[in-house]
Amino acid sequence: MTAAPEDPAFDLPLTTEPMEAKSAESLPDDPDAWQYEPKWDGFRCLAFKSGGDVDLRAKSGKPLGRFFPEVVAMLAELPVERFVIDGELVIEIEGHLSFDALQMRLHPAASRILKLSNETPARLVLFDMLVTPDGKQFLDEPLTARRKALDAFGKKHAMPGRLIISPFTRDLDQAKRWLDDFGEGATDGVVAKRLDGGYQCGERAMIKVKRLRTADCVVGGFRYESKSREVGSLLLGLYDDDGKLNHVGFTSTITDDERPELTKRLEALRKAPGFSGKAPGGPSRWSTERSGEWEPLRPELVVEVRFDHVTGDRFRHGTKLLRWRPDKAPKQCTMEQMTPPPAEVGVRR
């Protein structure tokens, strides 16, 4: 059963905010003070249980239970009366975590959600304990105590492929190997938590370092800046197995100094269609009203960009322009670059 938002049965209010992380370029170099954990690519989730009531809450505070009925049922069946645990909802498909599969769950039709929950069941990866099964609030306890309680919980109740305790290390070299070696099929970086720190709800008290990858992309088009006739963003493409150039994202990290000359260079290359496969759509959540319009280019220019996530054969976020690649043939820029390597951190534990 999923509790109503006003249900007072839980030991912490359903409005409890999860502790968050601030981004950094590198991990803190003091393993005596920090613990390192994989950063999972899923939906952050606080799981509440009290008696027969179970509630799942997103980082935004919105209820998630109706979208993941298999997880609610699993937690309800655990032979423990209460807890509040911090974790991540993930879905693994063919050895890789699928953010697309998670987003598909946010559907208004209960029948569709039920079908997906049977076909691609979600797992809950746990990494912090806020209220223990005996009802003790652990918010003010140091991470060392919270992790000990979580490990004890996992030893009794973890289920392979369903309810998983996230690994951790206090070895900085191991954490760096996670950053360097782990494929996006498992995680997308590393989170560092202070060993002596309490659980600071809603505060960015952790440090996250994301794993970033690079790709060589064809510039298949561009958009002008809003209220300007200078380039605002480059539209990026990759070739598929059929030789079609598909739009996969954009980059807008162009300095003001280089805009005038770059604009002239791009305007000299204007030619339809730009993309022979999937083409850019209209305005996006990043764009202005005018940026729905774009200029097609001859597929001659290649850039190397840095990206973090891929969702549905596209870069989920904007990319960072690293350098131009005049040494690279456009036809060498293929979709294979977006294929994640095999996962080394499995979610079947």
LINZI-V644403 format. One line per field, one symbol per residue. phi: phi as a letter, one per 20 degrees, with the letter a starting at -180 (. if undefined). Layout:
BEGIN
phi->???
END
This chain:
BEGIN
phi->.dffgefefefcffegeffdcdfbebffebffdcddcfeeebefbeddcbmeeccdcfgfnffdgfecfffgffffeffbebacceaceccdclncfdfgffffffdfeffffffffefcfeddeebbddcegenefdgeffggfffffffffffecfcgmccceffbbddffffffgfedffffdccqcddcffeefeegmeeedccceecccbeceeeabcffflbddfdbdedcceefemeedfcqbccedfffefgffgfffffdfafendedfdfeegdfeeegfffebdfcffdeccdcdcddccmmbffdfddfeaecfedfgffedfgfefffgfedfdeg
END
